[in-house]
Amino acid sequence: MMVRGKFITFEGIDGAGKTTHLDWFREQLASRLAAHGRQVVMTREPGGTPLGETLRGILLNQPMDLETEALLMFAARREHLAQVIEPALARGDWVLSDRFSDATFAYQGGGRGLPRDKLEALERWVQGGFQPDLTVLFDVPTDTASERRSSARAPDKFESESEAFFERTRSEYLRRAAESPERFFIVDSTRSIGDIREKLEEVVASI
Ligand code: ADP
């Protein structure tokens, strides 16, 4: 019988350093899995499917009602699970996603203030009990993240939010991590890129 693959997600507030490690982590994982004839499927949220990428363009650039935003995030996620994530895991491949549901709790819940019970209801609807096998959370103080963002790129709708918004977003990420400690690996993103890679090498070796 085919052994199911694993689902790994990368999370963190904008500027925490997620993107810096994503491709490198995929390569580490891919070389470990190649020996077993398995592949790594790299994907992202919002997005990951043609419909999801269309929704991403709308979500990242257009103002909208908060509940609309949360519903569209979970609609895109439903499509992503059905079209990409579930089939890949079922054929034994591993999936690495740049963001997943923790981001909706952090941004729409923590950041924007949508009541958590509504997000939990959507999460149950869309995912049942499904959760990532591992979530790597890049955690950094908001002032550090903001300095990194301003030197790196022009902001999208979320990236141009206030410091207070990112404080609430970061807190909700940490609350989600405390709620499911077995699923999370928290990276202290104030460390150097080299130090962080050493930690992540240990993570790859242990999964
Ligand atoms: P994210 O994807 O989490 O928004 P990025 O990976 O794009 O963040 O990083 C934002 C900026 O911070 C980039 O210019 C990147 O080079 C820099 N950066 C990332 N990690 C570190 C680190 N550990 N130390 C110093 N600078 C970093």
Residues whose N, C-alpha, C, O or C-beta is under 5 A from the ligand:
A	BS01	ADP	I13 D14 G15 A16 G17 K18 T19 T20 R148 A152 S189 R191 S192 I193
